Amino acid sequence: MAIERFRERRCYRRYPVRDGILVSTPSRAGEMLDISMGGLSFRQVDSKELPEDFESAILFGEDELFLEDMPLKPVGDYTQEPLAGYRQIRKIGARFGELTKEQRERLRDFIQVQSR
């Protein structure tokens, strides 16, 4: 039996971000792990699943640089088994919805400033 190689399906390069960058959704906030022009991933301490779409995500970076009203749709939700006495940690992958030209330009600037 032949083993197929994993084929990368992402269209955009992912950039790890500096520590402490937050993703805020209507129901909770989490720490961003990486970002691209197509989406991002973040982790949060919670046991609740995110809604299917969340239109008003805000990305907070250093130097008061932030992006607001970024349309996101979760595409992956992974949980880690909690250690005794700790809450569950979730890793959420989300893709951006339809972005305006201005949002794409601000996202490009955000990635340039906030990535490591």
Secondary structure as GFF3:
##gff-version 3
##sequence-region A 1 116
A	DSSP	beta_strand	15	16	.	.	.	ID=ss1
A	DSSP	beta_strand	22	24	.	.	.	ID=ss2
A	DSSP	beta_strand	29	35	.	.	.	ID=ss3
A	DSSP	beta_strand	39	45	.	.	.	ID=ss4
A	DSSP	beta_strand	54	60	.	.	.	ID=ss5
A	DSSP	beta_strand	66	80	.	.	.	ID=ss6
A	DSSP	beta_strand	89	96	.	.	.	ID=ss7
A	DSSP	alpha_helix	101	114	.	.	.	ID=ss8
###
